[in-house]
Amino acid sequence: MMRLTKYFTVSLAVFVLDQVTKYLITFKLTLYDVVPITSFFNIVSARNLGSAFSTFQSLGNPIFITITLIALVVIIVLMIKSDKREALSYSLLLGGAAGNLFDRIVRGSVVDFLDFHIGSYHWPAFNIADSALTIGIFYIILNQFVLVKRH
């Protein structure tokens, strides 16, 4: 269990950073406010009722909360059973999933605020939790290619 402490600490750090940034957005900006930062990046105040890229909004929060709770249990089990490379990936998934779950339970939707764009073409707004989830998934996939190459 001692080896897992650092991975749970990573999860907690992701969760705290995610929640602090979301709090600042909700405290400082009104919904749909846009603050231009560079020619390709804005800070926005957006809410997501669905999953990735606002898909499946019609399923509703109770379904997403249930799925996320199940996913958290699976992630923790996988993290406990994994080697240290995979455990880091799972710790990012755990922190990211917990951050978005907290939003769904407390705020009723997920707060998104990072807005990258080229001209009028915008990537869907996202947050720190989404970034941690993406990096964790990418690292798991990359790890699988490394493992396949070794065998």
Secondary structure, 3 states (H helix, E strand, C coil): CHHHHHHHHHHHHHHHHHHHHHHHHHHHCCCCCEEECCCCEEEEEEEECCCHHHCCHHHCHHHHHHHHHHHHHHHHHHHHHCCHHHHHHHHHHHHHHHHHHHHHHHCCCEEEEEEEEECCEECCCECHHHHHHHHHHHHHHHHHHHHHHHC
